[in-house]
Amino acid sequence: MFDTKPYEDKMAQALEHFQDELKKVRTGRAHAGMLEGVMVEVYGTKMPLNQVANVTAPEAQMLLVTPFDPSNITAIAAAIRDNQSLGFNPSDDGRVVRVPVPALTEERRKQLVKQVSEKSEEARIAMRTIRQDALKDAKRMKDTKELGEDDFKRVEKEIDSLMGDTQKRIEELFKAKEQDVLTI
């Protein structure tokens, strides 16, 4: 019997990865997830920002980074400043790092939509790869007579149905994020 569960799990993981990637794309409002990819050099090693500080968004255009250890404040500010893809200019007052989030220009919004579109295409490619792997495994089992013709067709239908549902979900997430980015 062919088990589609591992492929369902892989599709779910790919979808989850896509959702995580979307969280990193800026919209007009400040949110703590914007600084998720920032790595800070502390205690001689690079660590994710969320392991060395608390990130909050007290206002729509401001992020507040409160380090767990105040001696790391300059390293945190530098790490945020050095991350060119963010384009932020943080300032610190010795206790917290304030990161003003500038409003998005029309041009920047279009770039972000393009970025979201690329990420959704990557997710679709990942889904197609998973589908091909599943069908390849099912075909191999059919060729070695572990799986009958009817079972093979059923597996094919099941995988395609999974694929359709996941593609629909990717499309919904893309549209929602696009709307988010374009809304001023």
N, C-alpha and C positions, 0 to 999 in steps of 0.2 A: 504494500500500500504506500502511495506517495504522500508525504507529509508536507503541506504547504506552510505550516506554522513558521519554520525558520525564515521563509521568504517574507511572510507577513511581518515578522519581527524586524527584518532588515529594512523593509519599506517604512515601518513605523519609526525606526531609528533615523532613516534618511529624512523623513518628514520633520522629525524633532530637530535634526541638525539644521534644516532649512529655517525652521521657526527661530532657532537660536541666532542664526545668521541675520535674519530680519530684525531681530531686537537690536543688533549693533548698528543698523542703518538709522541715521538721524532723521527725526521729524522736526517740526518747529518747536516742540517743547523739550525741555531738559528732562532727562530721566537717568537714573543711576546706571542702567545698562550701557550707556554710551561709553563709559570708561572701562568696560569689561575686558577689552583686549590689552589694556595697558600693563606693562611689566615694569616693576620698580626694582632698582638695584639696592638691596639692603642686606646688611650683615654679610657682604661678600657674595651674595647670590641674587639671581633675578627671581622675583616672586610676583604673582598676580596682585594687582592693586587691592582687590577685595580681601586679601590675606594680611595686608599691612594697614588698612584704613577702612573707615566706614564711609560710604558714599550715599549722600541724600540729595534730593532736589526740593529745597524749601520754596523755590519760586519757579515760574515757567521758564525763565531765562537764566537760571543760576544753579550750579551744582556745588555742593559743599562736601569737601573731603576732610574727614577728621581722622588723623593718624592714631593708631593704637599707641605708638611710641613717638612722642613729639620730636625726638632727635632725627626722625626720618623725613621731616617735613620738606626740606629742600630737595631731597632725592625724589619725593613724590611729585613736587611741582615740576622738577626737571623732566621726569618721565612723561608727564602729561604734555608738557611743552614740546618735547622731542618727538612725540608721535604725530608726524606730519599729516597722516590721513584724517586726524581729528580737527586740526587747525584751531586748537584752543590756546588761549594765552592766560594761564592761571596766575594768581597772585596769592602770597601767603602772609599772614600776620603773626607768624610764630606759633600759632595754636591750630589754625585750620587753613586749608587751601580753598580759595574761592575760584570757581571756574565759570566765567561768564559765557553763556551760550548765545552767540549772535543769531539774530533772525536770519532765515535762509533767503537768499536771493532767488529770483526766478530761474536763473541759469543753474545755480547749485541744486535747486529742486529737480530740474530736468536730469542733471547728472545722477542724482540719487535714485530717481525712477529707473534710469538706465542700469544702475548698480543692482537694484532690486530685481530687474528683469533678468540680468545675467545670473543672479543667484537662483532665480526660479528655474532658469534653463539648466543650471548645474543640477538642481534637484530632479528635474525631469530626466536628465541623462542618467543619473544614479538609479532612478526607478526603472528605466529601460534596461540597464545593465542587470539589475536584480531579476527582472522578468526573463531576460535571455538566459541567465544562469538557471533559473527554475525550469524553463522549458528544455534547456539542454540536459539537465539532470533527469527530467521526466522522459525525454526521448531516449536517453541512454538506458533507462530502466525498461522502456518499451522494447528496445532493440535486444536486450538480454532476457526478454520475456518475463521480467518481474512485474510488468505492468501491462494490462490488456489494452486493446485499442480504445474501448469505451472509457476505461479509467484515464487514459491519456487525454482523451477529448474533455473529460470532466475536469481534470487538472488544468488543462489549457483554459477552459472557461473560467474556472475559479481564479486563476492567476490574472486573466484579463479583467475580470470583474474587480479584483483587488486593485489592479493597475488603474482602472477607470476611476474608482473611488478616490484613490490617492492623488491622481492627476487633478480631479475636481477640487480637492482640498488645497492643493498647491495653488491652483488658479484663484480660489477664494482668498487665500492668504495674500497672494500677490496683489489682487485688486484692492483689498483692505489697506495694505501697506502703501500702495500707490496713492490711494485716496488720502491717507494720513499725511504723506509727504507733500502732496499738492495743496492740501488745505492750509490756508494762511491763518 
